[in-house]
């Protein structure tokens, strides 16, 4: 058993929290899928902004706000996966990084 395997078994993911996979092709596929979702969300935001008409009282502020939050969530998910790919490429395992980095935070 490698040191990384021992670390995983000693420190399982908290209940309800899903760990990212450890293989680069799966992570890259997830990044591609999330990027596509992000592009769709950005298009929906643009469409809603173009459909607004203040003169006629047509506003979509709630939906735009919700979609902007979704876009930010997708940005974070993409960044987590990209960082994981970079850590794998650098040969870093979960045991070699601080608790903050494992959770996706650098501070």
Secondary structure, DSSP 8 states (H G I E B T S, - for coil): --HHHHHHHHS---TT-----S-HHHHHHHHHHHHHHHHHHHHHHHHHHHH-BGGGTB--HHHHHHHHHHHHHHHHHHHHHHHHHHHHHTT--GGGS-HHHHTT---
